[in-house]
Amino acid sequence: EDEQVWTKPESCSVQVSVDSEPLLRDYAYPDGAVAPYIVDTGFRFPAPIGDSEVVLRYRGCRVEDEERVSVEASTGLRIEEDQVHELRFDGSSVSVMAPVPNEVITLEDVYEAVTREAGGK
């Protein structure tokens, strides 16, 4: 079995697709002194409700034969209305955490929390 070799670039990219539809692509910034490096980041975005195949692509951190390659993992997921679904990627597989209620926070909520005044006035 070939040994996995990782390099620590300035940034990598993360792409999430649901049922072959790319919904998110953004940069991720690896951290740590030795491989495998950790990317402690997260993204929230809307996705269609129902049974779906979620694919996560992590590009630019693994090196094989002196070239950067992609790491891809997928999982089935039932996306539920008004729920936040957390996926965790460990470099080879995706884990699905239990969904939690989606709490909507408005700018008025933030204002009240910061100023302790109701109504944003």
C-alpha positions in Angstrom: 0.0 0.0 0.0 1.3 3.4 -1.0 2.1 5.8 1.8 0.0 9.0 1.9 2.2 12.2 1.6 0.8 15.6 2.5 2.1 19.0 2.0 1.0 22.2 3.9 0.1 24.9 1.3 -1.0 28.4 2.1 -4.6 27.3 1.4 -6.7 24.5 0.0 -10.1 24.4 -1.4 -13.3 22.7 -0.2 -16.2 22.0 -2.5 -19.6 20.5 -1.4 -22.1 19.1 -3.9 -25.6 17.8 -3.2 -26.9 15.4 -5.8 -24.2 16.4 -8.2 -25.1 20.1 -7.8 -22.1 22.2 -6.5 -23.5 24.3 -3.7 -20.3 25.6 -2.1 -16.7 26.2 -2.9 -14.4 28.1 -0.7 -10.8 28.2 0.6 -9.7 26.4 3.7 -6.5 27.1 5.6 -4.6 24.0 7.0 -3.0 24.2 10.4 -0.6 22.1 12.4 3.1 21.2 12.5 3.0 17.8 11.0 0.8 15.9 8.5 -2.0 15.2 8.3 -2.9 18.9 8.7 -6.2 20.1 10.3 -8.6 22.4 8.7 -10.9 23.8 11.4 -13.5 25.6 9.4 -17.2 25.4 8.7 -19.7 26.6 6.2 -23.5 27.1 6.4 -25.6 27.1 3.3 -29.1 26.1 2.2 -29.6 22.8 0.6 -32.7 21.0 -0.9 -34.8 19.0 1.5 -35.0 15.3 1.1 -32.7 12.2 0.6 -29.5 13.3 -1.0 -26.0 12.2 -1.9 -23.5 14.7 -0.4 -20.0 14.8 -1.9 -17.1 16.7 -0.3 -14.0 17.5 -2.3 -10.8 18.7 -0.5 -8.3 19.9 -3.1 -4.7 20.9 -2.9 -3.2 19.4 0.3 -2.4 15.8 -0.6 0.6 15.2 -2.8 1.1 12.0 -4.8 3.9 11.6 -7.3 4.9 15.3 -6.7 1.5 16.6 -7.8 -1.4 17.9 -5.7 -4.4 15.7 -5.9 -8.0 15.8 -4.6 -9.5 13.9 -1.8 -13.2 13.1 -2.2 -15.7 11.5 0.1 -19.5 11.1 -0.1 -22.4 10.0 2.1 -26.1 9.7 1.9 -28.0 12.3 3.9 -31.7 13.0 4.6 -31.8 16.8 4.7 -34.6 17.9 7.0 -36.5 21.2 6.9 -35.5 23.8 9.6 -32.5 21.7 10.7 -28.8 22.3 10.6 -26.8 19.2 9.4 -23.2 19.0 10.4 -20.8 16.9 8.4 -17.2 16.2 9.5 -14.4 15.2 7.2 -11.4 13.4 8.5 -9.3 13.3 5.3 -10.8 10.1 4.1 -14.5 9.8 5.1 -17.4 12.0 6.0 -19.3 11.6 9.3 -22.9 12.9 9.7 -23.7 14.4 13.1 -27.2 14.5 14.5 -29.2 17.4 13.1 -30.0 20.4 15.4 -32.8 23.0 15.0 -31.9 26.0 12.8 -32.1 29.0 15.1 -32.6 32.2 13.1 -30.7 35.2 14.5 -31.7 38.6 13.2 -29.7 41.9 13.3 -32.2 43.1 15.9 -31.3 40.1 18.1 -27.6 41.0 17.8 -28.3 44.6 18.6 -30.3 43.7 21.7 -27.6 41.3 22.8 -24.9 43.9 22.5 -26.7 47.0 23.7 -29.3 45.3 26.1 -31.9 47.6 24.5 -35.0 46.2 22.9 -36.2 47.0 19.4 -32.9 48.3 18.0 -33.9 51.9 18.7 
